[in-house]
Each structure stands twice: as C-alpha cells, then as structure tokens.
Amino acid sequence: MTHRSTNRPRDRGGREPEDKGPEMEIDLRKPVVGVVMGSDSDLPTVQLCLEMLEEFDVSYEVRVLSAHRTPEQVHSYASTARMNGLRVLIAAAGGAAHLAGALASLTTIPVIGIPIRTDALGGQDSLYSIVQMPAGVPVATVAIGDAGARNAALLAVEILALSDEELHARLLQFRADQRRSVARKNEALRQRIAEPR
C-alpha cells in the first residue's frame, strides 16, 4: 500500500472538500515512483515534490534511507526497485549527498536527485555531490531546494508520460495553465503600470 499525507485532499471530481486539516490517504495502486530522503529533516522540501506528484495523480511511496548510516537498506531498496514495480526514483539529500548516486549504482531505472539546501554552503555541497557522477552511472539532478523538489516530480511525470497518454494530457494541461497564469500576470502588471499616478 502507498500512504500519502495531503493537506487539501481532492475527490475524484477534482473538487476540494472542506478543509479538515491534514489526514492520511491510502492509495491502493502500486507505487510507480519511489521518493527517498536521507533524513526526515528533508521533508519540508520533499513535501513539495510529493504535492506535485499528487497533483498529477501519480502513485508513490516514501522512505527515509541514508547512504552512510543505512547502506544495507539502500542496497536492498534500490536493487529491488524495478522488480517491485517502481519506474522512477527521486532521492533528496543534503551535504555529502551520496544517496542518489548510491541508488543509481544499484538500479537501471532513472534516478533524479534533489540537492537539499544546507546552512554551511547553501546547498552547493549537496548539488556537487549529486551532479558529479562518474560516466556510466547517471543521475538527473535538479535545482537546489524547493524549485528542485517541484521539478523532480515534473521530470518524473515527463518520464512516465512517455508511455501514458492520460498522464501526457495532464502534463499538457499543466503547461497550458502555466501559460495562462503568466498571461494574466502580464496583463495585470500592464494595467497597473498604465494607471495615472
């Protein structure tokens, strides 16, 4: 079973019910995306990734695994990911962020790395740890922090949409909504600037 926490659950019709606070939903579909973080302190950033996956109705599972503190569990999870039906892995880690690379070395499904912002170097340490993979073991690396978390989910959606027309249609709708949002903001700004002072 896939468990996911949502702040604003939606029913099948896309309507948002009355907000009754956080609640746990159980998704009976097999997860196709595995989201792994090196520490539970990464959750505030990773939550943005989970929300984006939910927006596209993509089933996922979440784990806390450390490349350095729980290497056996990382090995077990990554080496059985494909067999367990996962099609994309997303790994978030900060500092000496070797989690995504460790996962990628043990599976042939795509791995996306999210560099977590750090106090010491602002996430540059995380970024370099994830992006500088040796030839032959790729990790797709997104931006540091919140934007990267959202983009990791979108990249996973794009990968999955290659073989899922319904998901591809939702992706096209998302892009169209973005264009409309920018157009509205542009028009509002133009009107505000044009107002006499």
C-alpha angles and dihedrals in degrees: 000000000000116000122199133175117220131183095199109029117198129211122227091270091061093248119136112231124219109296109253096167129262117337137172119249123196115218110200094196118101109259116250097185124056114204113196128181128189094224138008087242086074091064098095089061096037090051088071089057092049092049091053091050088051091050088060093041092240115159116233145165128217130217138174107219129156123213089209105033101035105025094151092057091047089052093049094046097047097041092054098037097101093043089053092055100258114144102181133025123207116195125190121191141148137216110359086019103184097143098097092047092048091052092046091052090059103044141041097217116101116277122202119196125211113198109216118220112250133199095231102053105003093250097305088115089054092047095051092045091055103035099046097076121155119253111276098034107072126192118184104225125202132193124298116272131341099359089049092051092054092044092049089060092046091050090051089050091051091051092049092044090063087079101025117070094187090055090046089055090053089050091052089050090051091053091047090051090052091053091049091049092053091047091052092049091048092051092046091051093048091052092048092050092046093055113108114255 
